[in-house]
Amino acid sequence: MAGLIQRTAQAIDDMWQSIWHDSSTTEKVVIAIFLIVTGLAIPVIPIVWLARIVAR
């Protein structure tokens, strides 16, 4: 079970890295606005932070 949680957290972290860190400033602004407008920023940001902690 711990291995599954670790792999899931690593996958979330990898996805976040590929979306956020490989994006230009304009793309980051568009992503941030989309998350805020749709209300996804509330659940997404803590999930990503938690996944980054577990992945390490």
C-alpha positions in Angstrom: 0.0 0.0 0.0 2.8 2.4 0.8 4.4 1.7 -2.5 1.1 2.6 -4.3 0.9 5.9 -2.4 4.5 6.7 -3.2 4.0 5.9 -6.9 0.8 8.0 -7.1 2.5 10.9 -5.3 5.4 10.7 -7.7 3.1 10.6 -10.7 1.3 13.7 -9.4 4.6 15.5 -8.8 5.9 14.6 -12.2 2.7 15.8 -13.9 2.8 19.1 -12.0 6.5 19.6 -12.9 5.8 19.0 -16.6 2.8 21.3 -16.6 4.1 24.1 -14.4 7.9 24.2 -14.7 8.0 23.7 -18.4 5.5 26.5 -19.1 6.2 30.0 -20.1 5.0 32.9 -18.0 1.9 33.4 -20.2 1.0 29.8 -19.9 1.4 29.9 -16.1 -0.9 32.9 -15.9 -3.5 31.1 -18.1 -3.3 28.0 -15.9 -3.6 30.0 -12.7 -6.6 31.9 -14.0 -8.3 28.7 -15.1 -7.7 27.1 -11.7 -9.1 30.1 -9.9 -12.1 30.6 -12.1 -13.1 27.0 -12.0 -12.5 26.7 -8.3 -10.0 24.0 -8.8 -7.2 25.9 -7.1 -8.7 25.1 -3.7 -8.4 21.3 -4.0 -5.5 21.1 -6.5 -2.8 23.2 -4.7 -2.9 21.3 -1.4 -3.0 17.9 -3.2 0.1 18.9 -5.2 1.9 20.1 -2.1 1.0 16.9 -0.2 2.1 14.8 -3.2 5.4 16.6 -3.4 6.0 15.9 0.3 5.1 12.2 0.0 7.1 11.8 -3.3 10.3 12.9 -1.6 
